[in-house]
Amino acid sequence: MVMDSLPRIALVGAMGIGKTTALRSLCGDNMISSDVVNLDRASNAKEFTTVGTEFGEIDLGDGERVQVCGCPGQERFSFVRQWILSVSMGIFIMVDVNDPGAVQEASRLLQGVAALEQQPVVLILNARPAPSAAVDAFAAALNSAGHGVVPVLQADPRDRNQMLDAIGVLASMLSLQSEE
C-alpha cells in the first residue's frame, strides 16, 4: 500500500498540549519529527517545539494501517495545519478543558475545519486530567458557541492505549459517516 492511500488522522492544538507526545506514544520510533529548540520561551517554556508536520504510522492489526500527522501549534504555522487538515479523514483537536482559553482555541480550530471542502470527522481530546463536570461544561460551551455536539474524550497523550481507544472511537464515527 502506498503512503498516499493510507487513512490520515491529524493532531491539532495549542503549543505544548501533547501532539508530539501522542504521536510518539502511538508510533514509537517509527515517526518523523520536526522538533527544534524553542526560541519562543515567552509563549511556552518547553525546551523543544514543532515547526513542521510530524508523521507516523500505526499498525491497527489485520493489515489496517493509519497515518497520524502532528501539526505545529503556533499560529504562524497555520498554513501547515490547514494543509494537513485538508488531507485528513479524521481530526483530534487536543485541549486542556481546565484552561480558560480552551473553548476559544477549540472554536478557532473548529472554524478552520468548517472551512474545508471535505468535512473530516472531528473529536476533541482533553489531554489533561479534569473532572467530568469540567469536560461537560466545556462541551456545553462549544455547543452554545454554535459548533453543535462535538464528542469530547479524555485521553492522556502519554498513554498509548488511551490514544488507541480514541482512534477506535474515531474509526467508529467514520464508519457511521460512511453509512449515511
N, C-alpha and C positions, 0 to 999 in steps of 0.2 A: 504494500500500500504506500502511495507517495504521500509526502508531508502535507500537501495542499488538500488531500481528500479527508484528512482527519477532522473530526468534530473539534471545535475550538471553544474553550472557556476563557473568559477574561477576568482578571482580578483587578479591581479598581478601588481607589480610596485615598484618603489623605496620606501625606508623607508620614512614615513611621507606624502605620496601622498594622503592618504584618504581612503585606503581599509577598515579599521575597521570602519571609519565614514560611508562609503557607506553601509556596512553590517548592521550597527545599524539603519541607516535611512530606509533600506528595511525591516528589521526583528524586530526592536524594541528590547524588552527584550527577544524575542524568538531566542536567539543566544547563542553560546558558544564562549567565548573569551579566548584568551591566552596571554593577555597583562600582562606585568610585568614592574617594574621600569626600565627605560632606563639607563643602565650603560655606554653607548657609546655616551655621550653628545657631544663629539668632532665631530661625524658624523652628529648628528641631536639633536637639543636642546629640543625636545619634552619630556614630563615627562614620558610617558609610551611607550612601543614598543611591537610588536607582536613577539613571539618566537616559535609559532607553528601554526597549522591551526585553523582558526576560522570557525564555521559552523552556518548556519541559514537556515530557510525555509521560503518561501514566498508562500502565497495562491494567485494565479492569478485569482481565480474565476472559476466557473463551474467545480469544482473538480480538476483543474490543480494546481499542486504544483511544485516548483523547489527548489533545494538546492543550496545555494550560499556559496562558500568557499573563505575565505581570506587567502592569503599566506604571510609569512613574507618577508619583502623587503631586508633584509641583505643577502649578497651573501653567508655567512657561513651557511645559511639555504636553499641553492639551492636544496638540495636533497628532502626537504619537498615540495618545489614548483614543481619540476619535477614530483613527485608522484601525486600531485593534478592535474596537467595539464594532466597527462596520463589517469585520470579517469573522465575528464570533456568533455562535449559536446560543450561548448562554453567558450570563454575566453575574459575577458575585461582586456586589458593592459592599466593601468592608468598612464598618463603622465602629465607634465606641459610643453606645447609646447613653453612657454617662456624661459624655462631652456636651456642653450646652450648644455647640455649633453642629451637632450631628445631623439634625433634621435639615438644616440649611445645606450642609455638604451633600447629604444623600439627595436632596431635591435638585441641586445643581447637576449631579451626575445622572439622575433620572431624566432631567430635561435633555441632556446630551444623548441619552439612549432614545428618547422620544423623537429626536430629530433624524434618526437613522431611517434609511429607505426600507430596510428589512428589520422587523422588530424581533430581537432576541428575547429569550426568557431571562427574567431578572429575579435574583434572590438577594436579600440583604443578609450579610453575615455580621452578627455582633461579635467582634473579635476580642472583647474584654469581658471579664466577669461582671454580671449585672443581675439585680433581682428581676424576677419575671414582671413585676409591676412597671419597672423602667422600660423593659422591652415592649410591653403592651402600650405604654404611654407614647413611646417613640413611633410604633406602628400606627396608632391613632392619629398622631400629629402628621404623619405622612399622608394618611387618608384625608385629613382635614385640609391639607395643603393642595389637594386636587390630584394626587397620584394614585388614588384608588387603593385597593388592597394589595400590598406587596408583602409576600412572605418574609418574615424575619426569623432567622435561625441563630442559635448560639453555637459558635464553633471557635475553638482555640486554634489559631494558625499553627501552633507548635505540635498539635496532636493530629497525626496522620489519619487515625480512624475517624475523628470528628470531621475532618475535611472530606474524607471519602464518603461519609454519611451525607454530607451536604451535596456532594456530586450526585449521590443516589437520588436525593430529592429533586435536584435539577433535572436529572435524566427522566424521572417520572413526570415532571412538568412538561418536558419536551415531548414525551410520548403522548401525553394528553393533548398537547397543542396539535400534534400531527393528526390526531383523530378528528379534530374539528373540521 
